[in-house]
Amino acid sequence: MKQVWLSNRFRTLWEGRDPFDKVDQLQGEVFRHVASRKTIRFTIEGDRYFAKIHHGVGWWEIVKNLLHLKLPVLSARNEWTALNLLPRIGVRTMTPVAFGRVGSNPARIRSFLITEELTGTTSLEDLCATWASQPPSFWLRKALNEQIASAVRQMHTHGINHRDCYLCHFHLDTSSASENSKFEIRNSKLAKPPRLRLYVIDLHRAQIRRRTPRRWLIKDLAGLYFSAMDIGMTRTDRFRFIKVYEQRPLRDVFRDRRRFWRRVEQTAIALHTKVGRQRF
């Protein structure tokens, strides 16, 4: 089975050519290269793109994932589907411009996904790196917290779990051409914030179902909590996130969902401890 979708630009550029051959010939900066997958950044007429190229994971990778009770990522189709769904539910993400998938043998599926590069953005991991020692303005902390909670809620409500839900996979528009220039984002003490534009990226392992299982809700939320533990997050920050995510008064949340959020916290702490041991 073969599936190909190309934007108008790539349809014109690759007219009469096999898209899979054209993708294999792309030249650019390699960001990741493992046995079955490569990610490169390339340029066409001044415009920059990212290509994720999959060459079949092999049966051993499939078996290994299943033994660990994980669904293996066989192709770029999950990410392609997520990128098309997220804008429809109000979550900003990367813009896809080309996708292809061919093969029926699960271990030998070839696929590719090309997206426009997000320019003028900063990952929240980088943006928040100094917050523990140099706290941001109140409005920035509050606005980002609420936007992240809202984006994750939208994904989970519509059956999407990220599986790599960390601050590094949320990018904030800090371009000089936007209302929220990098200087303003880092230094503004205004009472009212400029409009923030937040993007969710790297949905390579995303899963999409009719309803997100509790296990995966906890994994996403714990991953996010873990990645924010060292940026000076306060008790108020945590409660504000929970209130926006749940869309309910906190007294109701802690009456009905205390065990759920306790489990999120325990999972995040365990991950933080595990990573700390690995570092030292």
C-alpha positions in Angstrom: 0.0 0.0 0.0 1.3 3.4 -1.0 0.2 6.8 0.4 1.6 10.1 -0.7 0.5 13.7 0.0 2.4 16.7 -1.2 1.8 20.4 -0.8 1.5 22.4 -4.0 5.1 23.5 -3.8 6.5 20.0 -3.4 4.1 18.6 -6.0 5.6 21.1 -8.5 9.2 20.5 -7.4 8.9 16.7 -7.6 6.6 16.4 -10.6 7.2 13.2 -12.5 9.6 11.9 -9.8 9.2 9.3 -7.1 8.9 11.2 -3.8 10.6 8.4 -1.9 13.7 8.7 -4.1 13.7 12.5 -3.8 13.5 12.3 0.0 16.4 9.8 0.1 18.5 12.3 -2.0 17.9 15.3 0.3 21.1 17.0 1.6 21.3 19.1 4.7 22.2 19.2 8.4 21.6 15.9 10.1 20.0 16.3 13.5 19.4 12.6 14.3 20.5 9.4 12.6 19.8 6.0 14.0 19.5 2.6 12.2 15.9 3.1 11.1 15.4 6.9 11.2 17.0 10.1 10.1 16.1 13.7 10.7 17.6 16.4 8.6 17.2 20.2 8.0 17.4 21.3 4.4 16.8 24.5 2.4 14.9 25.1 -0.8 15.1 28.6 -2.3 15.8 30.2 1.1 13.0 28.3 2.9 14.0 25.8 5.5 12.4 22.5 6.2 12.8 19.4 8.5 12.5 15.9 7.0 12.0 12.8 9.1 12.8 9.7 7.1 11.9 6.2 8.3 13.4 3.0 6.7 11.6 0.2 8.6 12.2 -0.6 12.3 12.8 -4.3 11.9 11.2 -7.2 13.7 13.5 -7.0 16.8 12.5 -3.5 17.5 8.8 -4.4 17.2 9.2 -7.4 19.6 11.3 -5.4 22.1 8.6 -2.7 22.3 5.8 -5.3 22.7 7.7 -7.1 25.5 7.8 -3.8 27.3 4.1 -3.3 26.7 4.7 -0.4 24.3 3.3 0.1 20.8 6.2 0.4 18.4 6.4 3.5 16.1 6.4 1.9 12.6 6.3 5.0 10.4 5.7 8.8 10.3 1.9 8.3 10.0 1.1 9.0 13.6 2.9 12.3 13.6 1.4 13.2 10.2 -2.1 12.5 11.7 -1.4 14.5 14.9 -0.1 17.5 12.9 -3.3 17.6 10.9 -5.5 17.2 14.0 -3.9 19.6 16.4 -4.8 22.9 14.5 -8.4 21.7 14.3 -8.6 21.5 18.2 -6.8 24.9 18.7 -3.3 23.7 19.3 -0.5 25.3 17.3 2.2 23.0 15.8 4.5 22.5 12.9 3.1 22.8 9.3 3.4 19.6 7.3 4.2 20.0 3.6 4.8 16.4 2.5 4.1 12.9 3.7 4.6 9.4 2.2 4.2 5.8 3.4 4.7 2.6 1.5 4.8 -1.1 2.4 2.6 -3.7 4.1 5.2 -5.6 6.2 5.2 -3.8 9.6 9.0 -4.2 10.0 9.9 -2.8 6.5 7.5 0.2 6.1 9.2 3.2 4.5 7.9 6.6 5.2 8.7 10.3 5.4 7.3 13.5 6.8 8.5 17.0 5.9 7.5 20.1 7.9 8.3 23.8 7.6 10.9 24.9 10.1 9.6 26.8 13.1 11.5 30.1 12.9 11.8 32.7 15.6 10.9 30.4 18.4 12.6 29.3 21.7 12.0 26.1 23.5 10.6 26.5 27.0 13.4 24.4 28.3 15.8 27.1 27.2 13.5 30.0 28.0 13.0 28.8 31.6 16.5 27.6 32.3 17.4 30.6 34.5 14.0 31.0 36.2 15.1 29.4 39.5 17.7 32.2 40.0 16.1 34.9 37.8 12.3 34.6 38.2 10.2 35.9 35.2 7.5 38.5 35.5 4.3 37.4 37.1 2.3 37.7 33.9 4.7 35.6 31.8 4.8 32.8 34.4 1.0 32.8 34.6 0.3 33.1 30.9 2.7 30.3 29.9 1.4 28.0 32.7 -2.1 28.5 31.5 -1.3 28.0 27.8 0.6 24.8 28.4 -2.2 23.5 30.6 -4.8 24.4 28.0 -2.8 22.8 25.1 -2.2 19.5 27.0 -5.9 19.4 28.1 -7.0 19.9 24.4 -4.7 17.0 23.3 -5.9 14.7 26.0 -9.5 15.6 25.6 -9.3 14.7 21.9 -7.5 11.4 22.5 -4.0 12.5 21.8 -1.1 11.7 24.1 2.4 13.0 23.3 4.6 10.4 25.0 7.5 12.9 25.1 5.6 15.7 26.9 8.5 17.8 28.2 9.2 21.6 28.2 11.7 21.2 25.4 8.8 20.2 23.1 6.9 23.4 23.7 8.2 26.3 21.7 7.3 30.0 22.2 7.3 32.5 19.4 10.0 35.0 20.3 10.6 36.5 16.9 11.3 40.2 16.7 8.5 40.6 14.2 5.9 39.4 16.6 4.3 41.2 19.5 6.3 39.2 22.0 9.9 39.9 21.0 12.6 38.0 22.8 13.6 41.1 24.8 10.0 41.6 25.9 9.6 37.9 26.8 12.7 37.9 29.0 12.5 41.3 30.6 9.0 42.8 30.5 7.3 43.7 33.8 4.1 44.9 32.2 0.9 44.3 34.0 -0.7 42.8 30.9 1.3 40.4 28.7 1.6 40.5 24.9 -0.2 37.8 23.1 1.8 34.5 23.4 2.0 32.0 20.6 2.9 28.5 21.8 3.7 25.5 19.6 3.8 21.8 20.4 6.5 19.9 18.4 8.1 16.5 18.0 5.0 14.3 17.9 7.0 11.3 16.5 5.7 9.0 19.3 2.2 10.5 19.7 -0.7 8.1 20.0 -4.3 8.9 18.9 -7.4 7.2 20.2 -11.0 7.9 20.8 -10.1 8.4 24.5 -6.7 8.7 26.1 -6.1 6.0 28.8 -5.4 7.1 32.3 -1.9 5.5 32.2 -0.9 7.9 29.3 -2.5 10.9 30.9 -0.3 10.4 33.9 2.8 9.8 31.8 2.3 13.0 29.8 1.5 15.1 32.9 4.3 13.6 35.0 6.8 14.2 32.2 5.9 17.8 32.0 6.0 18.2 35.8 9.4 16.5 35.9 10.8 18.8 33.2 9.7 21.8 35.2 10.9 20.8 38.6 14.2 22.7 38.5 12.9 26.1 37.2 11.6 27.4 40.4 8.0 26.3 40.0 5.8 27.2 43.0 2.9 25.5 44.7 0.7 28.3 43.2 2.0 27.4 39.7 1.1 23.8 40.2 -2.4 24.6 41.4 -3.0 27.1 38.6 -2.0 24.4 36.0 -4.3 21.8 37.6 -7.2 24.3 37.6 -6.8 25.1 34.0 -6.3 21.5 32.9 -9.3 20.2 34.9 -11.5 23.3 34.2 -13.0 22.9 37.6 -12.6 24.6 41.0 -9.6 23.2 42.9 -11.8 22.1 45.9 -13.7 19.8 43.5 -10.5 18.5 41.9 -8.9 17.6 45.2 -12.2 16.0 46.4 -12.6 13.8 43.3 -9.2 13.5 41.7 -6.7 13.7 44.5 -5.4 10.1 43.8 -4.9 10.9 40.2 -2.8 14.0 40.8 -0.9 12.3 43.6 0.1 9.6 41.1 1.2 12.3 38.6 3.4 13.8 41.3 4.9 10.5 42.4 5.7 9.5 38.9 7.4 12.8 38.2 9.5 12.6 41.4 10.5 9.0 40.6 11.6 10.1 37.1 13.5 13.1 38.5 15.3 10.8 41.0 16.2 8.3 38.3 17.6 11.0 36.0 19.6 12.5 38.9 21.2 9.1 39.6 22.1 8.7 35.9 23.8 12.1 35.8 26.0 11.3 38.8 
